[in-house]
Amino acid sequence: MDKKRLLNLGYWILFIGILGYAAYTKGWILTNFESISPAQAQEMIQKGEKVTLLDVRTPDEFTKEHIDGSILIPLQTLSNNLALIANVKNQKILVYCHSGNRSIAASRLLVENGFTPLNIKGGITEWKAQGLPVTQ
């Protein structure tokens, strides 16, 4: 194989790798949890279903605004603080962040530890875009 073909093959492998990584981090592939819309999450809350709202953003983000009734455990500290939500292990946990990326990572971690997370697509940004209330 000549140098040009080998270089082209390398670029294609790199491109496919980047695409795969992006799809994985967005939760489009290899997920073992469900993602729901903000409207679906709000409906579950309004119906009084036994759910826990988990915000995995930073304390500063949480202070500025959050979904009422949510608890804050930043993604960076989640693995060390699972005991804080151990009492709701048999409930669905609605997980959100700013735009949906950190909540996907958190949902993966929660599944690995026996929880049942439901990732809120688009995070609090999409929640607000759909006109749903936040606490400031």
C-alpha positions in Angstrom: 0.0 0.0 0.0 1.4 3.4 -0.9 1.8 6.2 1.5 -1.2 8.2 0.2 -3.6 5.3 0.6 -2.2 4.5 4.1 -2.7 8.1 5.1 -6.3 8.1 3.7 -7.0 4.9 5.7 -5.7 6.6 8.8 -7.9 9.6 8.3 -11.0 7.4 7.9 -10.1 5.4 11.0 -9.7 8.6 12.9 -13.0 10.0 11.6 -14.9 6.9 12.5 -13.3 6.9 15.9 -14.4 10.5 16.5 -17.9 9.8 15.3 -18.1 6.7 17.6 -16.9 8.7 20.6 -19.4 11.5 19.9 -22.2 9.0 19.6 -21.2 7.3 22.8 -21.0 10.5 24.8 -24.3 11.8 23.5 -25.9 8.5 24.5 -26.9 7.5 21.0 -25.1 4.2 21.2 -24.3 1.6 23.9 -26.7 2.9 26.5 -28.3 0.7 29.1 -30.7 3.4 30.4 -33.6 5.3 28.9 -33.6 8.9 27.9 -36.9 10.9 28.2 -38.1 14.3 27.2 -38.5 17.1 29.8 -42.3 16.9 29.2 -42.3 13.2 30.1 -40.3 13.9 33.2 -42.6 16.7 34.2 -45.6 14.4 33.7 -44.1 11.7 35.9 -43.5 14.3 38.6 -47.0 15.7 38.3 -48.6 12.3 38.5 -46.9 11.8 41.8 -44.8 8.8 40.6 -42.0 7.8 43.0 -39.0 9.5 41.3 -36.0 11.3 42.5 -34.7 14.3 40.6 -30.9 14.4 40.5 -29.0 17.4 39.3 -25.4 16.5 38.4 -24.2 20.1 37.6 -21.9 22.2 39.7 -23.0 23.9 42.9 -22.8 27.4 41.2 -25.1 26.2 38.4 -27.5 24.7 40.9 -27.7 27.9 42.9 -28.5 30.0 39.8 -31.4 27.7 38.9 -32.6 24.2 39.3 -35.7 22.0 38.9 -37.8 22.2 42.1 -37.3 19.2 44.4 -34.0 18.1 42.9 -31.0 17.1 44.9 -27.5 18.1 43.8 -24.6 15.7 43.5 -22.1 17.0 41.0 -21.0 14.5 38.4 -17.4 14.8 39.6 -18.4 13.6 43.1 -21.2 11.2 42.2 -19.2 8.0 42.4 -18.1 8.9 46.0 -21.6 10.0 47.1 -23.9 7.2 45.9 -24.7 6.5 49.6 -26.7 9.8 49.5 -29.2 8.3 47.2 -29.0 4.7 48.3 -32.4 5.0 49.9 -34.0 5.5 46.5 -32.3 2.7 44.7 -35.6 1.1 44.0 -37.0 4.3 42.4 -36.5 5.8 39.0 -34.0 8.6 39.2 -34.5 11.5 36.8 -31.0 12.8 36.0 -30.3 16.2 34.4 -27.5 18.6 33.8 -27.1 21.7 31.7 -27.4 20.2 28.2 -27.5 16.4 28.6 -23.9 15.3 28.4 -23.0 15.1 32.1 -26.3 13.4 32.8 -25.5 10.7 30.3 -22.2 10.0 32.1 -24.0 10.0 35.4 -26.7 7.7 34.1 -24.0 5.2 33.0 -22.5 5.3 36.4 -25.8 4.9 38.2 -26.7 1.8 36.1 -23.3 0.3 36.9 -24.2 0.7 40.6 -27.7 -0.8 40.4 -29.8 2.3 40.0 -32.6 3.0 37.5 -31.8 6.3 35.9 -33.8 8.2 33.3 -31.8 10.8 31.5 -33.6 14.0 30.8 -32.8 14.9 27.2 -31.3 18.3 26.7 -30.9 19.0 30.4 -32.3 22.0 32.1 -31.7 24.0 28.9 -34.4 21.9 27.1 -36.5 21.9 30.2 -36.7 25.7 30.1 -37.1 25.8 26.3 -40.3 23.7 26.8 -41.6 26.3 29.2 -41.2 24.1 32.3 -40.6 25.9 35.7 -37.3 26.3 37.4 -36.4 27.6 40.9 -34.0 30.5 40.9 
